[in-house]
Amino acid sequence: QLTMSLNSSTLLNEENSQGPKRNTECLESLELQTPSSFQDNPLQQLKLASQEVLEKAKKSGRSKCPRCSSSRMFYCYTCFVPVETVPTKEIPTVKLPLKIDIIKHPNETDGKSTAVHAKLLAPDDVTIYKYPCIPEYEEKRHEIALIFPGPNSVSVKDIAFHLQKYTKKSVYDNDDDCSREPFLKQAKIEPKEEEKNLNECISSNTSEGTSLKKIIFIDSTWNQTNKIITDERLQGLLQIELKTRKTCFWRHQKGKPDTYLSTIEAIYYFLVDYHQEILKENYKGQYDNLLFFFSFMYTLIKNAKCCAGKE
């Protein structure tokens, strides 16, 4: 499961099987819960902006999208903007260290996609494409990686090493050995010397981060990914897998490992790992607000189900 999200109105309808009164009681009881009630909430330690604006919007119900006038809860998942009851100035923005492209499957329901969260919260750094309309990545393979689990996927900490293989013309635009023709094309270089030069370049590149500039995420159910991942425009890209994180997503696909994350979770966890493993900096919650909507909905759904006796 590489993505999905939530149409908040659908959420409230799904949890409303016992009638409006029951649903109202659920939401009221949610507001009376103390933080100690959520000790099993893995998202509660996040450093988030105030979610009071979402609490208010939840009470007032659906509102209009300022662009298309559609009735939505919290945000419009087709225009990528908050609704009228959620002022843009009260929504946090996150600056990312890399650009992110999200490739959305055409059959993926807009209202179920958490990819929208990324666009809402990091609008300057996130672009969403609807497949098959995607960019050509061939010329910049040395700057791009694809988040996708598979036999050839590598971990975040190994990006610097493996990205060297994708350098098209040079590893560095310097005057030293690293700036010349790729090693395999150089003539009369002994294997040991070649390996030494490559290791020196990799070591230097690792110490300065990587040349990575963009990450690609696929937004679809697991069963829909094959059509996208086999597209020739994505072939030859370095693939990265997030192997140690577990999903909190409420629409987890039956029969799939809990390491298959929703799109916004995958983006968030990748950035945390990138910050620590590649940038070599202490993580202090810089990207936590990417889960601003996700964490609010997680708590809302969890407690609605609990109140309805489903847990």
Backbone as numpy.savetxt, mean C-alpha at the origin, in Angstrom:
# Nx Ny Nz CAx CAy CAz Cx Cy Cz
-4.13 -12.17 -1.63 -4.99 -10.99 -1.63 -4.11 -9.78 -1.63
-4.08 -9.07 -2.72 -3.17 -7.96 -2.85 -3.86 -6.64 -2.63
-5.16 -6.65 -2.49 -5.83 -5.40 -2.25 -7.28 -5.59 -1.93
-7.93 -4.52 -1.79 -9.34 -4.41 -1.56 -9.57 -3.27 -0.59
-10.82 -2.98 -0.29 -11.11 -1.95 0.68 -12.52 -2.05 1.13
-13.12 -0.90 1.34 -14.43 -0.93 1.98 -15.27 0.21 1.48
-16.47 -0.12 1.06 -17.48 0.90 0.83 -18.18 1.04 2.17
-18.00 2.17 2.82 -18.49 2.32 4.19 -19.99 2.16 4.30
-20.70 2.57 3.25 -22.15 2.41 3.31 -22.51 0.93 3.27
-21.74 0.17 2.50 -21.96 -1.27 2.45 -21.71 -1.87 3.82
-20.66 -1.38 4.47 -20.34 -1.84 5.82 -21.54 -1.70 6.73
-22.11 -0.52 6.75 -23.21 -0.27 7.67 -24.44 -1.09 7.30
-24.61 -1.31 6.00 -25.74 -2.14 5.58 -25.55 -3.59 5.96
-24.30 -4.07 5.84 -24.01 -5.46 6.18 -24.24 -5.72 7.66
-23.91 -4.76 8.49 -24.02 -4.94 9.93 -25.40 -4.54 10.46
-26.31 -4.23 9.53 -27.61 -3.70 9.92 -28.72 -4.74 9.80
-28.35 -6.01 9.82 -29.34 -7.06 9.59 -30.40 -7.13 10.68
-30.09 -6.54 11.86 -31.05 -6.59 12.95 -31.82 -5.28 13.11
-31.73 -4.44 12.07 -32.55 -3.23 12.08 -31.79 -2.01 12.53
-32.33 -0.81 12.20 -31.69 0.46 12.53 -31.43 0.62 14.01
-32.36 0.19 14.85 -32.19 0.37 16.28 -30.97 -0.40 16.78
-30.87 -1.64 16.31 -29.75 -2.47 16.73 -28.43 -1.85 16.27
-28.42 -1.33 15.06 -27.21 -0.72 14.52 -26.83 0.52 15.32
-27.83 1.33 15.67 -27.57 2.53 16.47 -26.97 2.17 17.81
-27.53 1.12 18.43 -27.00 0.68 19.72 -25.56 0.22 19.59
-25.25 -0.43 18.48 -23.89 -0.89 18.23 -22.93 0.29 18.18
-23.31 1.32 17.40 -22.43 2.46 17.24 -22.28 3.22 18.55
-23.37 3.31 19.33 -23.28 3.99 20.61 -22.37 3.24 21.56
-22.48 1.92 21.55 -21.64 1.13 22.45 -20.18 1.24 22.03
-19.94 1.40 20.72 -18.59 1.57 20.23 -17.96 2.83 20.81
-18.73 3.90 20.87 -18.21 5.16 21.38 -17.91 5.08 22.87
-18.57 4.17 23.58 -18.36 4.05 25.02 -17.19 3.13 25.36
-16.64 2.44 24.34 -15.54 1.53 24.60 -14.30 2.32 25.03
-13.51 1.76 25.91 -12.25 2.38 26.33 -11.12 1.73 25.56
-9.95 2.40 25.48 -8.83 1.81 24.77 -8.47 0.42 25.27
-8.68 0.17 26.57 -8.34 -1.15 27.12 -9.19 -2.26 26.51
-10.33 -1.86 25.93 -11.21 -2.85 25.30 -10.62 -3.35 23.99
-9.63 -2.62 23.48 -9.09 -2.94 22.17 -7.66 -3.46 22.25
-7.33 -4.14 23.33 -5.97 -4.61 23.49 -5.57 -5.60 22.40
-6.55 -6.23 21.78 -6.23 -7.16 20.70 -6.26 -6.48 19.34
-6.35 -5.15 19.33 -6.34 -4.40 18.09 -4.89 -4.12 17.70
-4.36 -4.74 16.65 -2.97 -4.56 16.28 -2.66 -3.19 15.71
-3.70 -2.38 15.47 -3.50 -1.06 14.89 -3.53 0.06 15.92
-3.76 -0.26 17.17 -4.00 0.78 18.16 -2.75 1.58 18.54
-1.57 1.06 18.21 -0.33 1.77 18.55 0.08 2.78 17.48
-0.69 2.92 16.43 -0.35 3.84 15.36 -0.40 5.29 15.83
0.48 6.10 15.28 0.48 7.54 15.57 -0.35 8.22 14.49
-1.62 8.42 14.79 -2.56 8.92 13.79 -3.04 10.33 14.12
-3.42 11.04 13.08 -4.10 12.32 13.26 -5.46 12.05 13.89
-6.05 13.08 14.46 -7.35 12.93 15.09 -8.38 12.41 14.10
-9.12 11.40 14.52 -10.17 10.82 13.67 -11.55 11.35 14.03
-11.57 12.45 14.75 -12.84 13.06 15.15 -13.69 13.42 13.94
-13.04 13.85 12.87 -13.78 14.21 11.67 -14.52 13.00 11.10
-13.95 11.81 11.24 -14.61 10.60 10.76 -15.75 10.19 11.70
-15.57 10.42 12.99 -16.63 10.14 13.95 -17.85 11.01 13.64
-17.62 12.28 13.35 -18.71 13.19 13.04 -19.40 12.78 11.74
-18.60 12.41 10.75 -19.17 12.00 9.47 -19.98 10.73 9.61
-19.53 9.84 10.47 -20.27 8.59 10.70 -21.65 8.88 11.28
-21.72 9.83 12.19 -22.99 10.18 12.82 -23.96 10.84 11.84
-23.41 11.65 10.94 -24.27 12.39 10.01 -24.66 11.54 8.80
-23.97 10.42 8.58 -24.34 9.53 7.49 -23.72 9.93 6.15
-24.27 9.38 5.10 -23.72 9.61 3.76 -23.82 11.07 3.36
-22.88 11.47 2.52 -22.83 12.85 2.07 -22.45 12.89 0.60
-22.53 14.07 0.00 -22.25 14.21 -1.42 -20.75 14.35 -1.71
-20.35 13.78 -2.84 -19.01 14.03 -3.36 -19.02 15.42 -3.97
-18.05 16.29 -3.63 -18.05 17.66 -4.16 -17.81 17.72 -5.67
-17.37 16.63 -6.27 -17.10 16.63 -7.70 -18.21 16.00 -8.53
-18.63 14.77 -8.15 -19.63 14.08 -8.97 -21.01 14.04 -8.33
-21.12 14.55 -7.10 -22.38 14.62 -6.35 -22.95 13.26 -5.96
-22.16 12.21 -6.10 -22.62 10.89 -5.68 -22.69 10.83 -4.16
-23.61 10.00 -3.65 -23.75 9.84 -2.21 -22.74 8.82 -1.70
-21.87 9.23 -0.79 -20.80 8.37 -0.30 -20.64 8.55 1.22
-19.90 7.63 1.82 -19.55 7.74 3.23 -18.04 8.00 3.32
-17.64 9.08 3.96 -16.26 9.47 4.20 -15.56 10.03 2.95
-15.57 9.28 1.84 -14.85 9.74 0.64 -15.49 9.14 -0.61
-15.19 9.78 -1.74 -15.67 9.25 -3.02 -14.58 8.38 -3.61
-14.90 7.12 -3.85 -13.90 6.17 -4.33 -13.74 6.20 -5.84
-14.45 7.09 -6.53 -14.24 7.26 -7.96 -13.53 8.57 -8.27
-13.74 9.59 -7.44 -13.09 10.89 -7.65 -11.86 11.07 -6.76
-11.69 10.18 -5.78 -10.55 10.22 -4.86 -10.51 11.51 -4.04
-11.67 11.93 -3.55 -11.74 13.12 -2.69 -12.67 12.84 -1.51
-12.48 13.53 -0.38 -13.40 13.37 0.75 -14.77 13.95 0.39
-15.80 13.45 1.07 -17.15 13.99 0.84 -17.30 15.32 1.56
-18.45 15.96 1.38 -18.65 17.31 1.90 -18.57 17.39 3.42
-18.92 16.31 4.11 -18.89 16.33 5.58 -17.50 16.02 6.14
-16.54 15.79 5.27 -15.16 15.51 5.70 -14.24 16.55 5.05
-14.05 17.70 5.70 -13.21 18.76 5.12 -11.80 18.27 4.81
-11.33 18.59 3.63 -10.00 18.15 3.21 -8.92 18.58 4.18
-9.06 19.76 4.77 -8.04 20.27 5.69 -7.94 19.44 6.97
-8.96 18.63 7.25 -8.92 17.79 8.45 -8.45 16.37 8.15
-8.09 16.12 6.89 -7.54 14.82 6.50 -6.02 14.95 6.44
-5.28 14.08 7.11 -3.81 14.19 7.09 -3.24 13.89 5.70
-2.09 14.44 5.41 -1.38 14.11 4.18 -0.02 13.54 4.55
0.41 12.58 3.76 1.67 11.89 4.03 2.61 12.08 2.85
3.84 12.45 3.14 4.87 12.57 2.12 5.65 11.27 2.07
5.74 10.67 0.89 6.39 9.38 0.74 7.79 9.53 0.16
8.71 8.63 0.49 10.08 8.69 -0.04 10.20 8.18 -1.46
9.12 7.57 -1.98 9.10 7.01 -3.33 7.76 7.30 -3.98
7.73 7.27 -5.30 6.48 7.37 -6.02 5.83 5.98 -6.06
4.52 5.95 -6.04 3.79 4.68 -6.06 2.79 4.67 -7.19
2.85 3.61 -8.00 1.83 3.36 -9.03 0.98 2.18 -8.57
-0.32 2.33 -8.62 -1.24 1.25 -8.27 -1.99 0.86 -9.54
-1.88 -0.41 -9.91 -2.57 -0.91 -11.10 -3.81 -1.67 -10.65
-4.94 -1.12 -10.97 -6.21 -1.66 -10.50 -6.87 -2.54 -11.57
-7.27 -3.73 -11.16 -7.97 -4.62 -12.09 -9.32 -4.00 -12.45
-9.72 -4.06 -13.73 -10.98 -3.43 -14.14 -12.21 -4.00 -13.46
-12.13 -5.23 -12.98 -13.28 -5.85 -12.32 -13.25 -5.68 -10.80
-12.23 -5.05 -10.29 -12.16 -4.80 -8.86 -13.16 -3.70 -8.50
-14.05 -3.99 -7.58 -15.08 -3.02 -7.19 -14.46 -1.79 -6.55
-14.78 -0.62 -7.09 -14.20 0.62 -6.58 -14.41 0.78 -5.08
-15.62 0.47 -4.63 -15.96 0.67 -3.23 -15.30 -0.30 -2.28
-14.61 -1.31 -2.82 -13.93 -2.29 -1.97 -12.41 -2.14 -1.98
-11.93 -1.12 -2.64 -10.49 -0.98 -2.84 -9.85 -0.02 -1.85
-8.90 -0.52 -1.07 -8.17 0.36 -0.14 -7.13 1.19 -0.87
-6.93 0.95 -2.16 -6.00 1.77 -2.93 -6.40 3.24 -2.87
-7.69 3.49 -2.77 -8.20 4.86 -2.69 -7.61 5.58 -1.48
-7.42 4.87 -0.38 -6.86 5.47 0.83 -5.50 6.09 0.54
-4.68 5.37 -0.21 -3.34 5.86 -0.52 -3.41 7.15 -1.33
-4.30 7.20 -2.31 -4.44 8.39 -3.15 -4.97 9.57 -2.34
-5.89 9.32 -1.42 -6.45 10.38 -0.59 -5.42 10.96 0.36
-4.57 10.10 0.92 -3.66 10.50 1.99 -2.26 10.87 1.51
-1.89 10.43 0.32 -0.60 10.80 -0.27 -0.81 11.18 -1.73
-1.62 12.20 -1.97 -2.04 12.53 -3.34 -0.89 12.91 -4.28
0.18 13.47 -3.74 1.29 13.90 -4.59 2.19 12.76 -5.03
2.10 11.63 -4.35 3.05 10.54 -4.61 2.39 9.26 -5.12
1.06 9.24 -5.22 0.35 8.03 -5.62 -0.46 8.27 -6.88
-0.33 7.35 -7.84 -1.12 7.39 -9.07 -1.83 6.05 -9.24
-3.11 6.09 -9.54 -3.89 4.86 -9.75 -4.22 4.71 -11.23
-3.88 3.55 -11.78 -4.18 3.24 -13.18 -5.18 2.09 -13.22
-6.11 2.15 -14.17 -7.04 1.03 -14.36 -6.54 0.20 -15.54
-6.20 -1.05 -15.24 -5.68 -1.95 -16.26 -6.71 -2.12 -17.40
-6.29 -2.13 -18.68 -4.92 -2.27 -19.18 -4.18 -0.97 -19.44
-4.71 0.15 -18.99 -4.05 1.44 -19.21 -2.97 1.66 -18.16
-1.76 1.18 -18.44 -0.65 1.33 -17.51 0.57 1.85 -18.26
1.54 2.43 -17.55 2.73 2.98 -18.20 3.65 1.90 -18.75
4.59 2.32 -19.58 5.67 1.45 -20.03 6.82 1.62 -19.04
7.28 0.52 -18.48 8.32 0.59 -17.45 9.69 0.13 -17.92
9.79 -0.36 -19.15 11.01 -0.99 -19.65 12.25 -0.11 -19.48
12.13 1.15 -19.84 13.30 2.03 -19.84 13.81 2.38 -18.44
12.99 2.12 -17.42 13.41 2.50 -16.06 13.34 1.32 -15.11
13.64 0.14 -15.63 13.59 -1.05 -14.79 14.55 -0.97 -13.61
15.64 -0.21 -13.77 16.65 -0.08 -12.71 16.19 0.84 -11.58
15.03 1.48 -11.75 14.52 2.40 -10.73 13.19 1.94 -10.15
12.68 0.79 -10.62 11.32 0.39 -10.28 11.29 -1.03 -9.73
10.40 -1.28 -8.79 10.18 -2.64 -8.28 8.69 -2.87 -8.14
8.31 -4.13 -8.19 6.91 -4.55 -8.13 6.69 -5.37 -6.87
5.70 -5.00 -6.09 5.35 -5.78 -4.91 4.45 -6.94 -5.33
5.01 -8.13 -5.27 4.24 -9.31 -5.66 4.93 -10.56 -5.15
4.19 -11.45 -4.46 4.81 -12.67 -3.95 5.05 -13.67 -5.06
6.14 -14.39 -4.98 6.43 -15.39 -6.00 7.79 -16.01 -5.78
8.12 -17.02 -6.57 9.38 -17.74 -6.38 10.62 -16.89 -6.59
10.50 -15.80 -7.36 11.66 -14.95 -7.62 11.64 -13.66 -6.81
10.70 -13.54 -5.90 10.60 -12.32 -5.10 11.71 -12.25 -4.06
12.14 -11.03 -3.74 13.17 -10.82 -2.74 12.60 -9.99 -1.59
13.30 -9.95 -0.50 12.86 -9.15 0.65 13.29 -7.70 0.47
12.70 -6.81 1.24 13.02 -5.39 1.14 14.50 -5.13 1.39
15.07 -5.81 2.36 16.47 -5.55 2.72 17.44 -5.93 1.61
16.99 -6.75 0.66 17.86 -7.18 -0.43 17.67 -6.39 -1.71
16.88 -5.33 -1.66 16.61 -4.53 -2.85 17.89 -3.99 -3.47
18.75 -3.41 -2.65 19.97 -2.78 -3.16 20.82 -3.76 -3.95
20.93 -4.97 -3.45 21.74 -5.99 -4.13 21.14 -6.38 -5.47
19.87 -6.71 -5.47 19.23 -7.25 -6.66 18.94 -6.19 -7.72
18.76 -4.94 -7.30 18.43 -3.90 -8.27 19.60 -3.64 -9.22
20.83 -4.01 -8.81 22.00 -3.83 -9.66 21.83 -4.58 -10.98
21.16 -5.71 -10.95 20.99 -6.54 -12.14 20.13 -5.85 -13.20
19.37 -4.86 -12.76 18.43 -4.21 -13.67 18.95 -2.90 -14.24
20.19 -2.55 -13.89 20.76 -1.32 -14.41 20.96 -1.46 -15.91
20.44 -0.52 -16.65 20.45 -0.65 -18.11 21.80 -0.28 -18.71
22.30 0.92 -18.38 23.54 1.39 -19.00 24.70 1.41 -18.03
24.41 1.75 -16.78 25.49 1.83 -15.81 24.94 1.70 -14.42
25.82 1.39 -13.50 25.41 1.32 -12.11 25.45 2.70 -11.50
26.46 3.46 -11.87 26.58 4.84 -11.42 27.07 5.70 -12.57
26.66 6.95 -12.59 27.13 7.86 -13.63 28.36 8.60 -13.13
29.36 7.83 -12.75 30.62 8.39 -12.27 31.72 8.08 -13.27
32.95 8.45 -12.92 34.08 8.20 -13.80 34.84 6.95 -13.40
34.38 6.26 -12.35 35.09 5.06 -11.92 34.60 3.84 -12.68
35.10 2.68 -12.29 34.77 1.45 -12.99 33.27 1.17 -13.00
32.58 1.68 -12.00 31.15 1.37 -11.87 30.31 2.09 -12.91
30.91 3.11 -13.61 30.11 3.91 -14.52 30.23 3.44 -15.97
31.02 2.43 -16.20 31.22 1.97 -17.56 30.20 0.92 -17.96
30.47 0.24 -19.06 29.55 -0.78 -19.54 29.29 -1.84 -18.48
28.09 -2.40 -18.44 27.82 -3.48 -17.49 28.91 -4.54 -17.55
29.21 -5.10 -16.40 30.36 -5.99 -16.26 30.37 -7.14 -17.26
29.23 -7.71 -17.53 29.19 -8.87 -18.41 29.54 -8.51 -19.85
29.50 -7.21 -20.18 29.81 -6.79 -21.54 31.25 -6.29 -21.66
31.95 -6.10 -20.56 33.32 -5.63 -20.61 34.24 -6.76 -21.06
35.21 -6.41 -21.83 36.15 -7.42 -22.34 37.35 -7.56 -21.42
37.89 -8.79 -21.41 39.14 -9.09 -20.73 39.13 -8.77 -19.25
38.07 -9.05 -18.57 38.01 -8.87 -17.12 37.96 -10.25 -16.49
38.89 -10.48 -15.61 38.93 -11.77 -14.93 37.70 -11.92 -14.05
37.15 -13.13 -13.90 35.96 -13.36 -13.08 36.08 -12.80 -11.67
37.25 -13.01 -11.03 37.42 -12.53 -9.66 37.40 -11.01 -9.59
38.02 -10.39 -10.60 38.05 -8.93 -10.64 36.65 -8.39 -10.90
35.91 -9.08 -11.78 34.54 -8.68 -12.09 33.67 -8.73 -10.85
33.80 -9.83 -10.12 33.01 -10.00 -8.90 33.38 -8.94 -7.87
34.67 -8.64 -7.77 35.13 -7.62 -6.82 34.54 -6.26 -7.15
34.61 -5.89 -8.46 34.08 -4.59 -8.88 32.58 -4.49 -8.62
31.85 -5.57 -8.92 30.40 -5.57 -8.70 30.07 -5.42 -7.23
30.80 -6.14 -6.39 30.56 -6.06 -4.95 30.85 -4.67 -4.41
31.90 -4.02 -4.97 32.23 -2.67 -4.54 31.11 -1.70 -4.91
30.57 -1.87 -6.11 29.47 -1.01 -6.56 28.24 -1.22 -5.70
27.93 -2.50 -5.41 26.76 -2.83 -4.61 26.93 -2.28 -3.20
28.13 -2.42 -2.65 28.39 -1.93 -1.30 28.21 -0.43 -1.25
28.74 0.27 -2.27 28.61 1.73 -2.32 27.16 2.13 -2.45
26.44 1.42 -3.33 25.03 1.74 -3.55 24.21 1.49 -2.31
24.50 0.41 -1.60 23.76 0.08 -0.40 23.93 1.15 0.66
25.15 1.69 0.78 25.42 2.69 1.81 24.69 3.99 1.55
24.30 4.21 0.30 23.59 5.44 -0.05 22.13 5.18 -0.37
21.60 4.06 0.10 20.25 3.69 -0.23 20.26 2.93 -1.54
19.29 3.16 -2.40 19.28 2.51 -3.71 18.84 3.53 -4.75
18.88 3.12 -6.00 18.40 3.99 -7.07 16.89 3.84 -7.24
16.26 3.09 -6.35 14.83 2.86 -6.43 14.05 4.17 -6.32
13.15 4.38 -7.28 12.37 5.62 -7.29 10.86 5.38 -7.31
10.47 4.17 -7.70 9.03 3.90 -7.80 8.71 2.46 -7.44
7.56 2.27 -6.79 7.07 0.95 -6.43 5.70 0.75 -7.08
5.47 -0.45 -7.59 4.19 -0.77 -8.23 3.42 -1.76 -7.37
2.16 -1.50 -7.17 1.27 -2.41 -6.44 0.11 -2.80 -7.36
-0.33 -4.04 -7.24 -1.49 -4.51 -8.01 -2.71 -4.53 -7.10
-3.77 -3.91 -7.56 -4.99 -3.79 -6.77 -6.05 -4.71 -7.35
-6.17 -5.90 -6.77 -7.17 -6.86 -7.24 -7.27 -7.99 -6.24
-8.27 -8.84 -6.42 -8.31 -10.05 -5.63 -7.21 -10.97 -6.15
-6.85 -11.95 -5.34 -5.78 -12.85 -5.74 -6.10 -13.57 -7.05
-7.34 -13.98 -7.22 -7.73 -14.73 -8.41 -7.71 -13.88 -9.69
-7.67 -12.55 -9.51 -7.67 -11.66 -10.68 -6.26 -11.22 -11.09
-5.26 -11.56 -10.26 -3.93 -10.99 -10.49 -3.23 -11.54 -11.72
-3.55 -12.76 -12.13 -2.78 -13.41 -13.20 -2.76 -12.59 -14.49
-3.90 -12.01 -14.84 -3.97 -11.24 -16.08 -3.02 -10.05 -16.04
-2.87 -9.44 -14.88 -2.01 -8.26 -14.77 -0.55 -8.65 -14.65
-0.25 -9.60 -13.77 1.15 -9.95 -13.49 1.83 -10.56 -14.72
1.06 -11.13 -15.64 1.65 -11.71 -16.85 1.75 -10.71 -18.00
1.31 -9.48 -17.78 1.40 -8.45 -18.82 2.86 -8.20 -19.16
3.16 -8.12 -20.44 4.56 -7.97 -20.89 5.21 -6.70 -20.36
4.42 -5.69 -20.06 4.98 -4.43 -19.56 5.52 -4.55 -18.14
5.14 -5.60 -17.44 5.62 -5.81 -16.07 6.70 -6.89 -15.99
7.02 -7.49 -17.13 8.02 -8.55 -17.11 9.41 -7.96 -16.91
10.23 -8.67 -16.17 11.61 -8.24 -15.96 11.80 -7.27 -14.82
10.72 -6.89 -14.15 10.86 -5.98 -13.01 11.25 -6.75 -11.76
12.03 -6.14 -10.92 12.36 -6.74 -9.64 11.08 -6.90 -8.83
10.87 -8.10 -8.28 9.69 -8.37 -7.48 10.06 -8.47 -6.00
9.24 -7.84 -5.16 9.48 -7.82 -3.73 8.30 -8.43 -3.01
8.58 -9.21 -1.99 7.51 -9.84 -1.22 7.62 -9.44 0.25
6.49 -9.10 0.84 6.43 -8.79 2.26 6.02 -10.06 2.99
6.99 -10.77 3.51 6.75 -12.12 4.00 6.39 -12.22 5.47
6.62 -11.16 6.23 6.48 -11.30 7.68 5.27 -10.58 8.26
4.52 -9.86 7.44 3.37 -9.10 7.94 2.07 -9.89 7.79
1.15 -9.68 8.71 -0.14 -10.35 8.65 -1.26 -9.32 8.49
-2.24 -9.68 7.69 -3.31 -8.74 7.38 -4.29 -8.57 8.53
-4.86 -7.38 8.60 -5.96 -7.09 9.53 -7.25 -6.86 8.73
-7.17 -7.09 7.43 -8.28 -6.72 6.56 -9.51 -7.57 6.84
-10.64 -6.92 6.89 -11.91 -7.57 7.24 -12.50 -8.35 6.06
-11.97 -8.19 4.87 -12.45 -8.94 3.71 -11.42 -9.96 3.24
-10.68 -10.52 4.18 -9.64 -11.48 3.83 -10.21 -12.64 3.01
-9.51 -12.99 1.94 -10.01 -14.01 1.03 -9.81 -15.41 1.60
-10.88 -16.15 1.63 -10.88 -17.49 2.21 -9.88 -18.39 1.50
-9.11 -19.10 2.29 -8.15 -20.05 1.73 -6.81 -19.45 1.40
-6.64 -18.12 1.60 -5.37 -17.48 1.31 -4.61 -17.21 2.60
-3.27 -17.23 2.55 -2.47 -16.98 3.76 -2.75 -15.61 4.35
-2.59 -15.47 5.67 -2.84 -14.17 6.30 -1.71 -13.18 6.03
-0.70 -13.61 5.25 0.35 -12.70 4.83 -0.01 -11.98 3.53
-1.17 -12.33 2.94 -1.65 -11.61 1.77 -2.38 -10.36 2.26
-1.80 -9.22 1.99 -2.26 -7.97 2.57 -3.21 -7.21 1.65
-4.02 -6.35 2.25 -4.79 -5.40 1.45 -3.80 -4.40 0.86
-4.21 -3.67 -0.14 -3.29 -2.76 -0.83 -2.71 -1.71 0.11
-3.53 -1.09 0.91 -3.02 -0.03 1.79 -2.10 -0.60 2.85
-2.37 -1.81 3.32 -1.46 -2.45 4.27 -0.11 -2.74 3.62
-0.15 -3.24 2.39 1.09 -3.56 1.68 1.93 -2.30 1.47
1.28 -1.21 1.10 2.00 0.06 0.90 2.62 0.52 2.21
1.83 0.49 3.27 2.30 0.95 4.57 3.48 0.12 5.07
3.32 -1.20 5.07 4.37 -2.06 5.61 5.64 -2.02 4.75
5.47 -1.89 3.44 6.65 -1.75 2.60 7.43 -0.50 2.98
6.73 0.61 3.14 7.40 1.88 3.45 8.09 1.84 4.81
7.48 1.19 5.78 8.11 1.05 7.10 9.41 0.25 6.96
9.35 -0.87 6.24 10.54 -1.69 6.03 11.60 -0.93 5.23
11.17 -0.22 4.20 12.08 0.56 3.37 12.80 1.62 4.21
12.04 2.27 5.07 12.59 3.32 5.92 13.69 2.77 6.84
13.46 1.59 7.36 14.40 0.99 8.30 15.54 0.24 7.62
15.21 -0.53 6.60 16.20 -1.41 5.96 17.06 -0.71 4.91
16.47 0.24 4.19 17.19 0.90 3.10 17.66 2.29 3.49
16.77 3.10 4.03 17.17 4.45 4.45 17.97 4.42 5.74
17.88 3.28 6.45 18.63 3.10 7.70 18.30 4.18 8.73
17.02 4.48 8.85 16.57 5.48 9.82 15.58 4.85 10.78
15.53 5.37 11.99 14.56 4.89 12.97 13.16 5.28 12.52
12.24 4.34 12.63 10.88 4.64 12.23 10.12 5.26 13.40
9.55 6.43 13.17 8.84 7.15 14.23 7.41 7.49 13.82
6.81 6.61 13.04 5.41 6.81 12.68 5.17 7.70 11.49
6.22 7.95 10.68 6.09 8.88 9.56 4.99 8.51 8.58
4.70 7.22 8.42 3.72 6.79 7.42 2.45 6.23 8.05
2.32 6.34 9.37 1.17 5.75 10.06 -0.16 6.28 9.54
-0.19 7.55 9.15 -1.46 8.13 8.70 -1.96 7.55 7.37
-1.14 6.72 6.72 -1.66 6.00 5.55 -2.79 5.06 5.95
-2.81 4.69 7.24 -3.86 3.81 7.75 -4.95 4.59 8.49
-5.04 5.87 8.20 -6.02 6.75 8.84 -7.45 6.24 8.67
-7.84 5.95 7.43 -9.18 5.42 7.16 -9.26 3.94 7.53
-8.23 3.19 7.21 -8.23 1.75 7.42 -8.41 1.40 8.89
-7.68 2.06 9.77 -7.76 1.75 11.20 -9.12 2.13 11.78
-9.68 3.24 11.29 -11.00 3.66 11.76 -12.06 2.63 11.37
-12.00 2.18 10.13 -12.97 1.21 9.66 -12.77 -0.15 10.32
-11.53 -0.50 10.58 -11.23 -1.76 11.26 -11.92 -1.80 12.62
-11.76 -0.74 13.39 -12.38 -0.67 14.71 -13.89 -0.65 14.61
-14.41 0.10 13.66 -15.86 0.21 13.47 -16.47 -1.16 13.16
-15.85 -1.87 12.23 -16.37 -3.17 11.82 -16.21 -4.20 12.93
-15.06 -4.21 13.56 -14.79 -5.18 14.63 -15.82 -5.07 15.74
-16.12 -3.84 16.12 -17.06 -3.65 17.23 -18.51 -3.83 16.80
-18.81 -3.53 15.55 -20.16 -3.78 15.04 -20.44 -5.28 15.03
-19.44 -6.07 14.62 -19.60 -7.52 14.60 -19.71 -8.07 16.02
-18.90 -7.50 16.91 -18.93 -7.95 18.31 -20.29 -7.66 18.92
-20.82 -6.47 18.62 -22.11 -6.07 19.16 -23.24 -6.94 18.61
-23.07 -7.39 17.38 -24.10 -8.23 16.76 -23.94 -9.70 17.13
-22.94 -9.99 17.98 -22.75 -11.36 18.44 -22.09 -12.25 17.43
-21.33 -11.64 16.51 -20.67 -12.43 15.47 -19.27 -12.88 15.88
-18.80 -12.36 17.00 -17.48 -12.77 17.47 -17.59 -13.23 18.91
